[in-house]
Amino acid sequence: MQHTSHTQVIFADSAEEAREKYLALGIKPDNDPNAQLDVVKCTDDEDFDIESPFNLIGEISVGIDVMNIIRQDYPRAYCVYYIENH
């Protein structure tokens, strides 16, 4: 079974920059040493709605608190998280 972990909103000018910033935070997967790191630009999701209090971005559902962070600079916002196997 797969699950997501350690989601962060990262502001960057590219997916590679977002990945580098996330990894620089020293965040590691919980249990899966081969976890996949997903980097999803919020505005690239076709159903993303900046006005909505909730959105599905990549494999995660974000709520009001996360949307408030994304709104700070939504054109540069990426959701970065691990997908781990249990």
Secondary structure, DSSP 8 states (H G I E B T S, - for coil): -EEEEEEEEEE-SSHHHHHHHHHHTT---SS-TT-EEEEEEGGGSTT--TTSS-EEETTEEE-HHHHHHHTTSGGGEEEEEEEEE-
